[in-house]
């Protein structure tokens, strides 16, 4: 029973992080500048490399989190 509770709690705690990563993937400019706009007088121009890096990092992190979640489930089943 404890194992099922761990899986459910882990899933619930991962949901906000997944939401943040999905937002970061689809809106990389907004996520990069989130909380930093006050530092600039004008809207900064982000390079395509930074945008590409943010999208790839978000995607890789989502894949890694999903794999680790399924590994947790498999370890608890065995």
ZICORQUI-V764781 format. One record per pair of residues at least 4 apart in sequence whose C-alpha atoms are under 7 Angstrom apart, sorted by the first residue. I is the first residue (numbers start at 0). J is the second residue. If there is no record, write none. Layout:
i = {I;I}
j = {J;J}
This chain:
i = {0;1;2;2;3;4;5;6;6;7;8;9;10;13;14;15;16;17;17;18;19;20;20;20;21;22;23;23;23;23;24;24;24;24;26;27;27;27;27;28;28;29;32;45;46;47;48;49;50;51;52;53;54;55;56;57;58;59;60;61;62;63;64;65;66;67;68;69;70;71;72;73}
j = {4;5;6;75;7;8;9;10;72;11;12;13;14;17;18;19;20;21;61;22;23;24;57;61;25;26;27;30;54;57;53;54;57;58;30;31;50;53;54;32;50;33;36;49;50;51;52;53;54;55;56;57;58;59;60;61;62;63;64;65;66;67;68;69;70;71;72;73;74;75;76;77}
